Amino acid sequence: LTMKMGAAPAHFWLPEVLQGSTLTTTLLITTWQKIAPITLLYMISNHIQSNILLPIGLLSILVGGWGGINQTQLRKMMAYSSIAHLGWTMAVISIAPNIALTNIVIYMTVSTPFFLLLTSSSSKTLQTMTTTWAHAPTATIIMMLLLLSMAGLPPLTGFTPKLLILDKLVMHKLTPAATTMAILSLLSLTFYLRTTYLLASTTSPTTTQSTTLWRLKPNYYQITTILTP
């Protein structure tokens, strides 16, 4: 089931498969495909030891944050984001299965419109996201909010399940695990904020802080014109 969902340590297939798929297929793999294994885990959650699922959850959060922190391809970044969110679900599903189910449902609800917006804007890399404000300013603002929600920042929706999960872990005297999860989530927060910054800092009339596609083209033509004679 862990391999089917793409949680660590059986996660190696997920980023590569998502990178080679279309955005629509990526959406199905990160949301719809997880429903069956999560349902099975939910049904057998009373019979699974938490000392098995908790290390899997911690490792998934670590791998999801550490793998996505250096990605420029949006599909790979979202693959590692999916692994990190699965880590939160796996860590608590044997202790509080309803909260774990709430967490994964909220993630699917937030990531679905994000993927649909990426599909409509044809954005596949961080560089192409810097030009979305020119033709879809409303979509840019919505994508910013969705990214911050996935990062788990209050008062957005994504903060609620993380707070409930940490609360349950502390109640079950698993404070070291809760502390580790909170610290490891900062890795995921880094690339969410980086993507949000690229979207926000390039929104008109702010001057862009990064190299964008439409700034490269005039220079290219200028160089070819100079070299032609």
C-alpha positions as CSV (number, residue, x, y, z in Angstrom):
1,L,0.0,0.0,0.0
2,T,2.9,2.3,0.8
3,M,4.3,1.7,-2.7
4,K,0.9,2.2,-4.3
5,M,0.5,5.6,-2.6
6,G,4.1,6.7,-3.3
7,A,5.1,7.2,0.4
8,A,8.7,6.8,1.4
9,P,10.7,4.5,1.3
10,A,8.8,3.2,-1.8
11,H,8.5,6.6,-3.4
12,F,11.2,6.4,-6.1
13,W,8.7,5.8,-9.0
14,L,6.5,8.8,-8.3
15,P,8.6,11.8,-9.3
16,E,9.9,10.2,-12.5
17,V,6.4,9.0,-13.5
18,L,4.8,12.4,-12.9
19,Q,7.6,14.2,-14.8
20,G,6.9,12.1,-17.8
21,S,3.1,12.5,-17.7
22,T,0.8,15.2,-18.7
23,L,-0.6,17.5,-16.0
24,T,-4.0,15.8,-16.2
25,T,-2.4,12.4,-15.6
26,T,-0.4,13.9,-12.8
27,L,-3.6,15.2,-11.2
28,L,-5.1,11.7,-11.3
29,I,-2.0,10.0,-9.9
30,T,-1.7,12.4,-7.0
31,T,-5.3,12.4,-6.0
32,W,-7.6,9.7,-7.5
33,Q,-5.1,6.9,-7.3
34,K,-4.5,7.4,-3.6
35,I,-8.2,6.9,-2.7
36,A,-8.1,3.1,-2.8
37,P,-4.9,2.5,-0.7
38,I,-5.9,5.2,1.8
39,T,-9.3,3.5,2.2
40,L,-7.7,0.2,2.8
41,L,-5.3,1.7,5.4
42,Y,-8.3,3.4,7.1
43,M,-10.1,0.1,7.3
44,I,-7.2,-1.8,8.9
45,S,-5.9,1.2,10.9
46,N,-6.9,-0.5,14.2
47,H,-4.6,-3.5,13.5
48,I,-1.5,-1.6,12.4
49,Q,1.2,-0.7,15.0
50,S,1.9,3.0,15.2
51,N,5.7,2.3,15.7
52,I,5.6,1.0,12.0
53,L,3.7,3.8,10.5
54,L,5.3,6.7,12.4
55,P,8.8,6.1,11.0
56,I,7.3,5.8,7.5
57,G,5.5,9.1,8.0
58,L,8.6,10.9,9.3
59,L,10.7,9.6,6.5
60,S,8.1,10.6,3.9
61,I,8.0,14.2,5.3
62,L,11.8,14.3,5.2
63,V,12.0,12.9,1.7
64,G,9.2,15.1,0.4
65,G,10.8,18.3,1.8
66,W,14.4,17.4,0.9
67,G,13.5,16.2,-2.6
68,G,11.3,19.1,-3.6
69,I,13.6,21.9,-2.2
70,N,15.8,21.9,-5.3
71,Q,13.3,21.3,-8.1
72,T,12.5,23.6,-10.9
73,Q,10.0,21.3,-12.6
74,L,6.5,21.8,-11.2
75,R,5.4,18.2,-11.7
76,K,8.4,16.9,-9.7
77,M,7.9,19.5,-7.1
78,M,4.2,18.5,-6.7
79,A,5.3,14.8,-6.5
80,Y,7.5,15.5,-3.5
81,S,4.7,17.7,-2.1
82,S,2.4,14.7,-2.4
83,I,5.0,12.4,-0.6
84,A,5.3,15.0,2.3
85,H,1.5,15.2,2.7
86,L,1.2,11.4,2.7
87,G,3.8,11.4,5.5
88,W,1.5,13.4,7.7
89,T,-1.4,11.0,6.9
90,M,0.7,7.9,7.5
91,A,2.1,9.2,10.9
92,V,-1.3,9.6,12.5
93,I,-3.6,7.1,10.7
94,S,-3.1,4.4,13.4
95,I,-3.8,6.9,16.2
96,A,-6.5,9.1,14.8
97,P,-7.7,7.7,11.4
98,N,-10.5,10.3,11.0
99,I,-8.0,13.1,11.2
100,A,-5.7,11.3,8.8
101,L,-8.5,11.0,6.3
102,T,-9.4,14.7,6.8
103,N,-5.8,15.6,6.0
104,I,-5.6,13.7,2.8
105,V,-9.1,14.9,1.6
106,I,-8.1,18.5,2.2
107,Y,-4.8,18.0,0.3
108,M,-6.7,16.5,-2.6
109,T,-9.2,19.4,-2.5
110,V,-6.5,22.0,-2.5
111,S,-4.2,20.3,-5.1
112,T,-6.9,19.6,-7.6
113,P,-7.6,23.3,-8.5
114,F,-3.9,24.0,-8.5
115,F,-3.2,21.3,-11.1
116,L,-6.2,22.6,-13.2
117,L,-4.8,26.1,-13.1
118,L,-1.4,24.8,-14.1
119,T,-3.1,23.0,-17.0
120,S,-5.0,26.1,-18.1
121,S,-1.8,28.2,-18.0
122,S,0.4,25.5,-19.5
123,S,3.0,26.1,-16.8
124,K,5.5,23.3,-16.3
125,T,8.5,25.0,-14.8
126,L,9.1,27.7,-12.2
127,Q,10.3,30.0,-15.0
128,T,7.1,29.8,-17.0
129,M,5.1,30.6,-13.8
130,T,6.7,34.0,-13.7
131,T,4.7,35.1,-16.8
132,T,1.2,33.9,-15.7
133,W,0.3,37.3,-14.3
134,A,0.4,38.8,-17.8
135,H,-2.6,36.8,-19.1
136,A,-4.2,35.4,-15.9
137,P,-3.8,37.7,-12.8
138,T,-6.8,36.2,-11.0
139,A,-5.4,32.7,-11.5
140,T,-2.0,33.8,-10.2
141,I,-3.5,35.1,-6.9
142,I,-5.5,31.8,-6.5
143,M,-2.4,29.7,-7.1
144,M,-0.6,31.8,-4.5
145,L,-3.3,31.1,-1.9
146,L,-3.4,27.4,-2.8
147,L,0.4,27.0,-2.4
148,L,0.3,28.8,1.0
149,S,-2.5,26.5,2.0
150,M,-0.5,23.4,1.0
151,A,2.4,24.8,3.0
152,G,0.1,24.8,6.1
153,L,0.2,28.5,6.9
154,P,-2.7,29.9,9.0
155,P,-5.4,31.0,8.5
156,L,-5.7,28.9,5.4
157,T,-7.3,25.5,5.2
158,G,-4.1,23.4,5.1
159,F,-3.1,24.6,8.6
160,T,-6.1,22.8,10.3
161,P,-5.2,19.1,9.7
162,K,-1.5,19.7,10.6
163,L,-2.6,21.4,13.9
164,L,-5.0,18.5,14.7
165,I,-2.3,15.9,13.9
166,L,0.3,17.5,16.1
167,D,-2.3,17.8,18.9
168,K,-3.1,14.1,18.7
169,L,0.5,13.1,18.7
170,V,1.2,15.2,21.8
171,M,-1.9,13.8,23.5
172,H,-0.5,10.3,22.9
173,K,2.8,11.3,24.5
174,L,4.6,11.4,21.1
175,T,5.9,14.9,21.5
176,P,9.4,14.2,20.0
177,A,7.8,12.8,16.9
178,A,5.4,15.9,16.7
179,T,8.4,18.2,17.1
180,T,10.4,16.4,14.4
181,M,7.4,16.6,12.0
182,A,7.0,20.3,12.6
183,I,10.7,21.0,12.0
184,L,10.8,18.8,8.9
185,S,7.8,20.6,7.4
186,L,9.9,23.7,7.2
187,L,11.7,22.0,4.2
188,S,8.4,21.9,2.3
189,L,7.6,25.4,3.4
190,T,10.8,26.6,1.7
191,F,9.9,25.5,-1.8
192,Y,6.2,26.6,-1.4
193,L,7.3,30.0,-0.4
194,R,9.9,30.2,-3.2
195,T,7.2,29.4,-5.8
196,T,4.8,31.9,-4.1
197,Y,7.5,34.5,-4.2
198,L,8.1,33.9,-8.0
199,L,4.4,34.3,-8.6
200,A,3.9,37.4,-6.3
201,S,7.1,39.3,-7.1
202,T,6.4,39.2,-10.8
203,T,2.8,40.5,-10.5
204,S,2.5,43.8,-12.3
205,P,3.6,46.5,-11.6
206,T,6.3,45.0,-9.4
207,T,9.7,44.7,-11.1
208,T,10.7,41.0,-11.5
209,Q,13.5,39.6,-9.4
210,S,14.2,36.7,-11.7
211,T,15.0,36.0,-15.3
212,T,11.7,35.6,-17.2
213,L,11.1,34.2,-20.7
214,W,9.8,37.4,-22.3
215,R,13.0,39.2,-21.2
216,L,15.3,36.7,-22.9
217,K,13.8,36.9,-26.3
218,P,14.6,40.6,-27.2
219,N,18.2,40.1,-26.2
220,Y,18.4,37.0,-28.4
221,Y,17.2,38.8,-31.4
222,Q,19.4,41.8,-30.7
223,I,22.5,39.5,-30.5
224,T,21.6,37.8,-33.8
225,T,21.1,41.1,-35.5
226,I,24.5,42.4,-34.4
227,L,26.3,39.2,-35.4
228,T,24.6,38.9,-38.8
229,P,26.5,41.7,-40.6
